[in-house]
Amino acid sequence: MADTSDTRTPAQIEADIKRRRETLAETLDEIGVRVHPKTIVGDAKAKVVSNIDHTLGRAYVGVNQALTNAKAQFVDEEGAPRLERIVPVALVAVGLVGLLALSGSRRRKG
């Protein structure tokens, strides 16, 4: 059988009860803050913002890499333009703009 006698004094027992009440009150306050709607909404907003920042960061890196790759197609390592690639692209662009302009003027007439 276990010994159920308590060798603590009444003052020690009261001090222990007081400490436990304070600890319990702190725990309940913390739980109250955690389950408060403003806290839940704030946490959700922070998570969404973090996810958006992460996604935008990845998109920025991807776009930056794509632009660097595109630039490398039209500029050599020293920064000089690669005319053998720029001229054909420019001619195609001018041709497309001309076709669009012609198409637009035919629609207005007809």
A tleap script that builds the chain and sets N, CA, C and O, in Angstrom:
source leaprc.protein.ff14SB
mol = sequence {
  NMET ALA ASP THR SER ASP THR ARG THR PRO
  ALA GLN ILE GLU ALA ASP ILE LYS ARG ARG
  ARG GLU THR LEU ALA GLU THR LEU ASP GLU
  ILE GLY VAL ARG VAL HIE PRO LYS THR ILE
  VAL GLY ASP ALA LYS ALA LYS VAL VAL SER
  ASN ILE ASP HIE THR LEU GLY ARG ALA TYR
  VAL GLY VAL ASN GLN ALA LEU THR ASN ALA
  LYS ALA GLN PHE VAL ASP GLU GLU GLY ALA
  PRO ARG LEU GLU ARG ILE VAL PRO VAL ALA
  LEU VAL ALA VAL GLY LEU VAL GLY LEU LEU
  ALA LEU SER GLY SER ARG ARG ARG LYS CGLY
}
set mol.1.N position { 0.820 -1.167 0.000 }
set mol.1.CA position { 0.000 0.000 0.000 }
set mol.1.C position { 0.875 1.246 0.000 }
set mol.1.O position { 1.939 1.271 0.619 }
set mol.2.N position { 0.416 2.280 -0.702 }
set mol.2.CA position { 1.183 3.514 -0.802 }
set mol.2.C position { 0.985 4.361 0.439 }
set mol.2.O position { -0.089 4.365 1.041 }
set mol.3.N position { 2.027 5.076 0.812 }
set mol.3.CA position { 1.958 5.973 1.958 }
set mol.3.C position { 1.254 7.246 1.533 }
set mol.3.O position { 1.744 7.946 0.647 }
set mol.4.N position { 0.101 7.573 2.148 }
set mol.4.CA position { -0.687 8.739 1.768 }
set mol.4.C position { -0.435 9.923 2.676 }
set mol.4.O position { -1.071 10.964 2.514 }
set mol.5.N position { 0.466 9.796 3.617 }
set mol.5.CA position { 0.735 10.914 4.521 }
set mol.5.C position { 1.504 11.992 3.772 }
set mol.5.O position { 2.376 11.696 2.955 }
set mol.6.N position { 1.170 13.241 4.059 }
set mol.6.CA position { 1.819 14.381 3.407 }
set mol.6.C position { 2.658 15.094 4.455 }
set mol.6.O position { 2.143 15.499 5.497 }
set mol.7.N position { 3.934 15.245 4.187 }
set mol.7.CA position { 4.818 15.863 5.170 }
set mol.7.C position { 4.930 17.369 4.948 }
set mol.7.O position { 5.692 18.040 5.644 }
set mol.8.N position { 4.183 17.903 3.992 }
set mol.8.CA position { 4.235 19.342 3.754 }
set mol.8.C position { 3.366 20.074 4.769 }
set mol.8.O position { 2.391 19.547 5.303 }
set mol.9.N position { 3.767 21.298 4.999 }
set mol.9.CA position { 2.985 22.125 5.929 }
set mol.9.C position { 1.810 22.736 5.178 }
set mol.9.O position { 1.832 22.782 3.948 }
set mol.10.N position { 0.795 23.203 5.879 }
set mol.10.CA position { -0.322 23.867 5.213 }
set mol.10.C position { 0.134 25.063 4.371 }
set mol.10.O position { -0.435 25.311 3.308 }
set mol.11.N position { 1.122 25.789 4.811 }
set mol.11.CA position { 1.630 26.939 4.049 }
set mol.11.C position { 2.267 26.473 2.734 }
set mol.11.O position { 2.114 27.122 1.699 }
set mol.12.N position { 2.976 25.353 2.784 }
set mol.12.CA position { 3.591 24.812 1.562 }
set mol.12.C position { 2.509 24.336 0.585 }
set mol.12.O position { 2.610 24.534 -0.626 }
set mol.13.N position { 1.488 23.714 1.139 }
set mol.13.CA position { 0.388 23.239 0.279 }
set mol.13.C position { -0.318 24.429 -0.364 }
set mol.13.O position { -0.638 24.397 -1.553 }
set mol.14.N position { -0.564 25.488 0.429 }
set mol.14.CA position { -1.216 26.684 -0.119 }
set mol.14.C position { -0.337 27.334 -1.186 }
set mol.14.O position { -0.846 27.781 -2.213 }
set mol.15.N position { 0.959 27.391 -0.958 }
set mol.15.CA position { 1.879 27.977 -1.947 }
set mol.15.C position { 1.875 27.146 -3.230 }
set mol.15.O position { 1.897 27.699 -4.330 }
set mol.16.N position { 1.846 25.825 -3.090 }
set mol.16.CA position { 1.798 24.943 -4.256 }
set mol.16.C position { 0.499 25.150 -5.035 }
set mol.16.O position { 0.510 25.213 -6.264 }
set mol.17.N position { -0.604 25.255 -4.322 }
set mol.17.CA position { -1.904 25.489 -4.978 }
set mol.17.C position { -1.886 26.828 -5.700 }
set mol.17.O position { -2.385 26.935 -6.820 }
set mol.18.N position { -1.315 27.853 -5.066 }
set mol.18.CA position { -1.239 29.184 -5.686 }
set mol.18.C position { -0.414 29.129 -6.983 }
set mol.18.O position { -0.814 29.682 -8.008 }
set mol.19.N position { 0.741 28.455 -6.918 }
set mol.19.CA position { 1.595 28.320 -8.116 }
set mol.19.C position { 0.852 27.600 -9.235 }
set mol.19.O position { 0.916 28.013 -10.393 }
set mol.20.N position { 0.158 26.540 -8.897 }
set mol.20.CA position { -0.575 25.771 -9.916 }
set mol.20.C position { -1.708 26.593 -10.513 }
set mol.20.O position { -1.964 26.514 -11.714 }
set mol.21.N position { -2.392 27.387 -9.680 }
set mol.21.CA position { -3.447 28.268 -10.197 }
set mol.21.C position { -2.868 29.285 -11.176 }
set mol.21.O position { -3.452 29.531 -12.232 }
set mol.22.N position { -1.724 29.876 -10.834 }
set mol.22.CA position { -1.087 30.864 -11.718 }
set mol.22.C position { -0.665 30.220 -13.026 }
set mol.22.O position { -0.856 30.793 -14.099 }
set mol.23.N position { -0.094 29.033 -12.936 }
set mol.23.CA position { 0.305 28.315 -14.152 }
set mol.23.C position { -0.916 27.983 -15.008 }
set mol.23.O position { -0.889 28.142 -16.229 }
set mol.24.N position { -1.978 27.525 -14.363 }
set mol.24.CA position { -3.207 27.203 -15.078 }
set mol.24.C position { -3.801 28.462 -15.717 }
set mol.24.O position { -4.271 28.415 -16.853 }
set mol.25.N position { -3.783 29.589 -14.993 }
set mol.25.CA position { -4.305 30.841 -15.536 }
set mol.25.C position { -3.503 31.276 -16.757 }
set mol.25.O position { -4.082 31.729 -17.745 }
set mol.26.N position { -2.176 31.146 -16.702 }
set mol.26.CA position { -1.331 31.494 -17.855 }
set mol.26.C position { -1.649 30.594 -19.040 }
set mol.26.O position { -1.748 31.058 -20.176 }
set mol.27.N position { -1.808 29.315 -18.768 }
set mol.27.CA position { -2.121 28.362 -19.840 }
set mol.27.C position { -3.467 28.687 -20.473 }
set mol.27.O position { -3.601 28.675 -21.696 }
set mol.28.N position { -4.456 28.975 -19.649 }
set mol.28.CA position { -5.786 29.321 -20.176 }
set mol.28.C position { -5.744 30.627 -20.972 }
set mol.28.O position { -6.404 30.743 -22.005 }
set mol.29.N position { -4.974 31.607 -20.497 }
set mol.29.CA position { -4.821 32.854 -21.244 }
set mol.29.C position { -4.188 32.600 -22.606 }
set mol.29.O position { -4.617 33.157 -23.617 }
set mol.30.N position { -3.168 31.756 -22.621 }
set mol.30.CA position { -2.497 31.436 -23.884 }
set mol.30.C position { -3.449 30.717 -24.837 }
set mol.30.O position { -3.475 31.012 -26.032 }
set mol.31.N position { -4.220 29.788 -24.316 }
set mol.31.CA position { -5.202 29.083 -25.151 }
set mol.31.C position { -6.239 30.070 -25.677 }
set mol.31.O position { -6.637 30.002 -26.840 }
set mol.32.N position { -6.677 30.992 -24.811 }
set mol.32.CA position { -7.643 32.007 -25.230 }
set mol.32.C position { -7.125 32.865 -26.363 }
set mol.32.O position { -7.865 33.194 -27.290 }
set mol.33.N position { -5.859 33.227 -26.293 }
set mol.33.CA position { -5.258 34.031 -27.364 }
set mol.33.C position { -5.173 33.212 -28.648 }
set mol.33.O position { -5.471 33.718 -29.730 }
set mol.34.N position { -4.774 31.964 -28.533 }
set mol.34.CA position { -4.611 31.108 -29.716 }
set mol.34.C position { -5.927 30.855 -30.442 }
set mol.34.O position { -5.948 30.791 -31.671 }
set mol.35.N position { -7.024 30.711 -29.704 }
set mol.35.CA position { -8.300 30.376 -30.346 }
set mol.35.C position { -9.150 31.616 -30.623 }
set mol.35.O position { -10.265 31.502 -31.133 }
set mol.36.N position { -8.632 32.793 -30.291 }
set mol.36.CA position { -9.371 34.020 -30.569 }
set mol.36.C position { -9.478 34.205 -32.088 }
set mol.36.O position { -8.500 33.989 -32.804 }
set mol.37.N position { -10.658 34.603 -32.585 }
set mol.37.CA position { -10.841 34.760 -34.043 }
set mol.37.C position { -9.820 35.688 -34.690 }
set mol.37.O position { -9.367 35.419 -35.803 }
set mol.38.N position { -9.448 36.778 -34.014 }
set mol.38.CA position { -8.458 37.691 -34.602 }
set mol.38.C position { -7.107 37.001 -34.764 }
set mol.38.O position { -6.406 37.228 -35.751 }
set mol.39.N position { -6.743 36.169 -33.807 }
set mol.39.CA position { -5.480 35.449 -33.896 }
set mol.39.C position { -5.524 34.440 -35.038 }
set mol.39.O position { -4.562 34.312 -35.796 }
set mol.40.N position { -6.635 33.729 -35.160 }
set mol.40.CA position { -6.771 32.731 -36.222 }
set mol.40.C position { -6.718 33.412 -37.584 }
set mol.40.O position { -6.038 32.934 -38.491 }
set mol.41.N position { -7.438 34.535 -37.731 }
set mol.41.CA position { -7.436 35.273 -39.003 }
set mol.41.C position { -6.038 35.816 -39.288 }
set mol.41.O position { -5.554 35.743 -40.418 }
set mol.42.N position { -5.394 36.357 -38.260 }
set mol.42.CA position { -4.035 36.885 -38.447 }
set mol.42.C position { -3.056 35.807 -38.874 }
set mol.42.O position { -2.222 36.032 -39.750 }
set mol.43.N position { -3.156 34.639 -38.257 }
set mol.43.CA position { -2.286 33.523 -38.641 }
set mol.43.C position { -2.558 33.082 -40.071 }
set mol.43.O position { -1.630 32.792 -40.825 }
set mol.44.N position { -3.835 33.032 -40.443 }
set mol.44.CA position { -4.194 32.632 -41.806 }
set mol.44.C position { -3.673 33.650 -42.817 }
set mol.44.O position { -3.145 33.277 -43.865 }
set mol.45.N position { -3.823 34.942 -42.498 }
set mol.45.CA position { -3.311 35.988 -43.399 }
set mol.45.C position { -1.800 35.865 -43.552 }
set mol.45.O position { -1.272 35.954 -44.660 }
set mol.46.N position { -1.115 35.662 -42.442 }
set mol.46.CA position { 0.347 35.537 -42.493 }
set mol.46.C position { 0.763 34.353 -43.346 }
set mol.46.O position { 1.735 34.436 -44.098 }
set mol.47.N position { 0.032 33.252 -43.234 }
set mol.47.CA position { 0.365 32.065 -44.032 }
set mol.47.C position { 0.136 32.334 -45.516 }
set mol.47.O position { 0.948 31.941 -46.354 }
set mol.48.N position { -0.977 33.007 -45.842 }
set mol.48.CA position { -1.273 33.329 -47.250 }
set mol.48.C position { -0.201 34.262 -47.804 }
set mol.48.O position { 0.304 34.046 -48.906 }
set mol.49.N position { 0.145 35.298 -47.044 }
set mol.49.CA position { 1.171 36.241 -47.498 }
set mol.49.C position { 2.500 35.517 -47.703 }
set mol.49.O position { 3.208 35.776 -48.676 }
set mol.50.N position { 2.832 34.624 -46.798 }
set mol.50.CA position { 4.075 33.868 -46.933 }
set mol.50.C position { 4.056 33.013 -48.200 }
set mol.50.O position { 5.045 32.952 -48.931 }
set mol.51.N position { 2.924 32.354 -48.453 }
set mol.51.CA position { 2.813 31.533 -49.661 }
set mol.51.C position { 2.896 32.386 -50.922 }
set mol.51.O position { 3.527 31.991 -51.902 }
set mol.52.N position { 2.257 33.562 -50.898 }
set mol.52.CA position { 2.304 34.453 -52.061 }
set mol.52.C position { 3.728 34.945 -52.277 }
set mol.52.O position { 4.221 34.957 -53.405 }
set mol.53.N position { 4.391 35.352 -51.189 }
set mol.53.CA position { 5.782 35.803 -51.310 }
set mol.53.C position { 6.662 34.705 -51.892 }
set mol.53.O position { 7.514 34.961 -52.743 }
set mol.54.N position { 6.448 33.488 -51.426 }
set mol.54.CA position { 7.243 32.358 -51.927 }
set mol.54.C position { 6.975 32.135 -53.413 }
set mol.54.O position { 7.902 31.933 -54.197 }
set mol.55.N position { 5.695 32.172 -53.790 }
set mol.55.CA position { 5.320 31.965 -55.190 }
set mol.55.C position { 5.865 33.084 -56.069 }
set mol.55.O position { 6.401 32.827 -57.146 }
set mol.56.N position { 5.727 34.334 -55.606 }
set mol.56.CA position { 6.253 35.461 -56.380 }
set mol.56.C position { 7.769 35.379 -56.499 }
set mol.56.O position { 8.332 35.701 -57.546 }
set mol.57.N position { 8.420 34.954 -55.440 }
set mol.57.CA position { 9.875 34.806 -55.501 }
set mol.57.C position { 10.298 33.784 -56.531 }
set mol.57.O position { 11.243 34.000 -57.289 }
set mol.58.N position { 9.583 32.659 -56.553 }
set mol.58.CA position { 9.896 31.628 -57.552 }
set mol.58.C position { 9.592 32.135 -58.957 }
set mol.58.O position { 10.347 31.863 -59.890 }
set mol.59.N position { 8.488 32.873 -59.115 }
set mol.59.CA position { 8.135 33.419 -60.431 }
set mol.59.C position { 9.198 34.420 -60.881 }
set mol.59.O position { 9.599 34.426 -62.045 }
set mol.60.N position { 9.652 35.268 -59.952 }
set mol.60.CA position { 10.677 36.252 -60.287 }
set mol.60.C position { 11.947 35.556 -60.765 }
set mol.60.O position { 12.539 35.957 -61.767 }
set mol.61.N position { 12.357 34.531 -60.060 }
set mol.61.CA position { 13.560 33.795 -60.458 }
set mol.61.C position { 13.364 33.174 -61.833 }
set mol.61.O position { 14.269 33.211 -62.667 }
set mol.62.N position { 12.188 32.605 -62.074 }
set mol.62.CA position { 11.908 31.987 -63.369 }
set mol.62.C position { 11.917 32.996 -64.505 }
set mol.62.O position { 12.502 32.747 -65.559 }
set mol.63.N position { 11.266 34.145 -64.289 }
set mol.63.CA position { 11.237 35.190 -65.321 }
set mol.63.C position { 12.633 35.739 -65.552 }
set mol.63.O position { 13.040 35.956 -66.693 }
set mol.64.N position { 13.366 35.962 -64.474 }
set mol.64.CA position { 14.726 36.473 -64.607 }
set mol.64.C position { 15.597 35.509 -65.399 }
set mol.64.O position { 16.403 35.932 -66.227 }
set mol.65.N position { 15.439 34.227 -65.147 }
set mol.65.CA position { 16.215 33.225 -65.884 }
set mol.65.C position { 15.800 33.202 -67.358 }
set mol.65.O position { 16.650 33.085 -68.241 }
set mol.66.N position { 14.490 33.313 -67.624 }
set mol.66.CA position { 14.012 33.321 -69.006 }
set mol.66.C position { 14.543 34.548 -69.757 }
set mol.66.O position { 14.960 34.445 -70.910 }
set mol.67.N position { 14.521 35.704 -69.091 }
set mol.67.CA position { 15.045 36.915 -69.731 }
set mol.67.C position { 16.546 36.809 -69.977 }
set mol.67.O position { 17.042 37.247 -71.014 }
set mol.68.N position { 17.255 36.235 -69.036 }
set mol.68.CA position { 18.695 36.048 -69.213 }
set mol.68.C position { 18.968 35.117 -70.390 }
set mol.68.O position { 19.874 35.361 -71.187 }
set mol.69.N position { 18.181 34.050 -70.492 }
set mol.69.CA position { 18.339 33.124 -71.619 }
set mol.69.C position { 17.995 33.799 -72.942 }
set mol.69.O position { 18.690 33.607 -73.940 }
set mol.70.N position { 16.911 34.599 -72.953 }
set mol.70.CA position { 16.526 35.308 -74.186 }
set mol.70.C position { 17.601 36.312 -74.583 }
set mol.70.O position { 17.957 36.425 -75.756 }
set mol.71.N position { 18.115 37.041 -73.589 }
set mol.71.CA position { 19.175 38.007 -73.875 }
set mol.71.C position { 20.403 37.298 -74.448 }
set mol.71.O position { 21.050 37.810 -75.361 }
set mol.72.N position { 20.715 36.137 -73.918 }
set mol.72.CA position { 21.882 35.390 -74.399 }
set mol.72.C position { 21.723 34.996 -75.864 }
set mol.72.O position { 22.718 34.790 -76.559 }
set mol.73.N position { 20.486 34.890 -76.339 }
set mol.73.CA position { 20.254 34.551 -77.743 }
set mol.73.C position { 20.607 35.722 -78.668 }
set mol.73.O position { 20.951 35.515 -79.831 }
set mol.74.N position { 20.518 36.955 -78.144 }
set mol.74.CA position { 20.706 38.132 -78.992 }
set mol.74.C position { 21.939 38.953 -78.661 }
set mol.74.O position { 22.235 39.926 -79.354 }
set mol.75.N position { 22.665 38.578 -77.613 }
set mol.75.CA position { 23.876 39.299 -77.210 }
set mol.75.C position { 24.943 38.259 -76.886 }
set mol.75.O position { 24.665 37.259 -76.224 }
set mol.76.N position { 26.164 38.502 -77.357 }
set mol.76.CA position { 27.230 37.541 -77.059 }
set mol.76.C position { 27.821 37.803 -75.669 }
set mol.76.O position { 27.359 38.685 -74.945 }
set mol.77.N position { 28.843 37.031 -75.308 }
set mol.77.CA position { 29.417 37.099 -73.974 }
set mol.77.C position { 30.006 38.468 -73.649 }
set mol.77.O position { 30.032 38.869 -72.485 }
set mol.78.N position { 30.483 39.194 -74.675 }
set mol.78.CA position { 31.069 40.524 -74.454 }
set mol.78.C position { 30.019 41.620 -74.440 }
set mol.78.O position { 30.344 42.777 -74.173 }
set mol.79.N position { 28.765 41.284 -74.722 }
set mol.79.CA position { 27.695 42.286 -74.734 }
set mol.79.C position { 27.406 42.850 -76.108 }
set mol.79.O position { 26.562 43.735 -76.249 }
set mol.80.N position { 28.095 42.351 -77.129 }
set mol.80.CA position { 27.862 42.838 -78.494 }
set mol.80.C position { 26.625 42.158 -79.070 }
set mol.80.O position { 26.396 40.974 -78.823 }
set mol.81.N position { 25.816 42.910 -79.845 }
set mol.81.CA position { 24.604 42.309 -80.428 }
set mol.81.C position { 24.950 41.242 -81.466 }
set mol.81.O position { 25.928 41.373 -82.203 }
set mol.82.N position { 24.147 40.196 -81.515 }
set mol.82.CA position { 24.303 39.130 -82.510 }
set mol.82.C position { 23.356 39.457 -83.673 }
set mol.82.O position { 22.188 39.070 -83.668 }
set mol.83.N position { 23.883 40.173 -84.659 }
set mol.83.CA position { 23.058 40.636 -85.774 }
set mol.83.C position { 22.470 39.479 -86.576 }
set mol.83.O position { 21.386 39.605 -87.145 }
set mol.84.N position { 23.175 38.360 -86.621 }
set mol.84.CA position { 22.667 37.216 -87.373 }
set mol.84.C position { 21.381 36.665 -86.768 }
set mol.84.O position { 20.646 35.935 -87.433 }
set mol.85.N position { 21.107 37.005 -85.521 }
set mol.85.CA position { 19.848 36.576 -84.884 }
set mol.85.C position { 18.851 37.722 -84.761 }
set mol.85.O position { 17.641 37.501 -84.817 }
set mol.86.N position { 19.347 38.941 -84.596 }
set mol.86.CA position { 18.463 40.095 -84.410 }
set mol.86.C position { 17.748 40.454 -85.702 }
set mol.86.O position { 16.546 40.720 -85.683 }
set mol.87.N position { 18.457 40.467 -86.818 }
set mol.87.CA position { 17.862 40.904 -88.099 }
set mol.87.C position { 16.677 40.020 -88.502 }
set mol.87.O position { 15.630 40.568 -88.847 }
set mol.88.N position { 16.778 38.693 -88.480 }
set mol.88.CA position { 15.611 37.892 -88.861 }
set mol.88.C position { 14.403 38.119 -87.938 }
set mol.88.O position { 13.267 38.176 -88.410 }
set mol.89.N position { 14.639 38.246 -86.650 }
set mol.89.CA position { 13.539 38.476 -85.708 }
set mol.89.C position { 12.903 39.831 -85.982 }
set mol.89.O position { 11.679 39.955 -85.948 }
set mol.90.N position { 13.713 40.845 -86.252 }
set mol.90.CA position { 13.187 42.175 -86.551 }
set mol.90.C position { 12.358 42.150 -87.838 }
set mol.90.O position { 11.306 42.786 -87.906 }
set mol.91.N position { 12.817 41.432 -88.843 }
set mol.91.CA position { 12.071 41.344 -90.097 }
set mol.91.C position { 10.720 40.656 -89.897 }
set mol.91.O position { 9.712 41.090 -90.453 }
set mol.92.N position { 10.701 39.600 -89.116 }
set mol.92.CA position { 9.444 38.905 -88.822 }
set mol.92.C position { 8.507 39.837 -88.065 }
set mol.92.O position { 7.312 39.873 -88.357 }
set mol.93.N position { 9.023 40.589 -87.102 }
set mol.93.CA position { 8.195 41.517 -86.326 }
set mol.93.C position { 7.615 42.601 -87.223 }
set mol.93.O position { 6.436 42.935 -87.109 }
set mol.94.N position { 8.424 43.148 -88.105 }
set mol.94.CA position { 7.937 44.184 -89.029 }
set mol.94.C position { 6.879 43.595 -89.958 }
set mol.94.O position { 5.883 44.253 -90.260 }
set mol.95.N position { 7.086 42.369 -90.409 }
set mol.95.CA position { 6.106 41.720 -91.273 }
set mol.95.C position { 4.776 41.509 -90.547 }
set mol.95.O position { 3.715 41.744 -91.127 }
set mol.96.N position { 4.819 41.073 -89.303 }
set mol.96.CA position { 3.592 40.872 -88.527 }
set mol.96.C position { 2.852 42.183 -88.292 }
set mol.96.O position { 1.627 42.236 -88.406 }
set mol.97.N position { 3.587 43.235 -87.965 }
set mol.97.CA position { 2.958 44.539 -87.756 }
set mol.97.C position { 2.324 45.009 -89.060 }
set mol.97.O position { 1.220 45.554 -89.049 }
set mol.98.N position { 3.007 44.804 -90.180 }
set mol.98.CA position { 2.448 45.185 -91.481 }
set mol.98.C position { 1.167 44.417 -91.784 }
set mol.98.O position { 0.188 45.002 -92.247 }
set mol.99.N position { 1.167 43.108 -91.523 }
set mol.99.CA position { -0.042 42.305 -91.749 }
set mol.99.C position { -1.197 42.761 -90.864 }
set mol.99.O position { -2.339 42.841 -91.318 }
set mol.100.N position { -0.904 43.054 -89.624 }
set mol.100.CA position { -1.949 43.534 -88.714 }
set mol.100.C position { -2.499 44.877 -89.181 }
set mol.100.O position { -3.709 45.100 -89.135 }
set mol.101.N position { -1.634 45.762 -89.624 }
set mol.101.CA position { -2.074 47.071 -90.109 }
set mol.101.C position { -2.940 46.906 -91.356 }
set mol.101.O position { -3.973 47.562 -91.488 }
set mol.102.N position { -2.524 46.039 -92.261 }
set mol.102.CA position { -3.286 45.787 -93.488 }
set mol.102.C position { -4.640 45.172 -93.158 }
set mol.102.O position { -5.658 45.548 -93.740 }
set mol.103.N position { -4.649 44.242 -92.239 }
set mol.103.CA position { -5.883 43.575 -91.814 }
set mol.103.C position { -6.836 44.591 -91.199 }
set mol.103.O position { -8.036 44.557 -91.470 }
set mol.104.N position { -6.318 45.486 -90.383 }
set mol.104.CA position { -7.141 46.508 -89.754 }
set mol.104.C position { -7.717 47.479 -90.758 }
set mol.104.O position { -8.871 47.887 -90.625 }
set mol.105.N position { -6.951 47.855 -91.753 }
set mol.105.CA position { -7.452 48.816 -92.747 }
set mol.105.C position { -8.484 48.152 -93.657 }
set mol.105.O position { -9.405 48.826 -94.115 }
set mol.106.N position { -8.362 46.876 -93.928 }
set mol.106.CA position { -9.356 46.164 -94.757 }
set mol.106.C position { -10.675 46.029 -94.012 }
set mol.106.O position { -11.740 46.116 -94.623 }
set mol.107.N position { -10.622 45.820 -92.720 }
set mol.107.CA position { -11.860 45.712 -91.938 }
set mol.107.C position { -12.618 47.036 -91.914 }
set mol.107.O position { -13.848 47.044 -91.980 }
set mol.108.N position { -11.908 48.139 -91.822 }
set mol.108.CA position { -12.558 49.439 -91.774 }
set mol.108.C position { -13.229 49.785 -93.110 }
set mol.108.O position { -14.284 50.418 -93.138 }
set mol.109.N position { -12.609 49.367 -94.203 }
set mol.109.CA position { -13.148 49.661 -95.542 }
set mol.109.C position { -14.364 48.804 -95.844 }
set mol.109.O position { -15.320 49.264 -96.469 }
set mol.110.N position { -14.324 47.577 -95.404 }
set mol.110.CA position { -15.353 46.613 -95.773 }
set mol.110.C position { -16.496 46.588 -94.890 }
set mol.110.O position { -17.426 45.812 -95.107 }
savepdb mol mol.pdb
quit
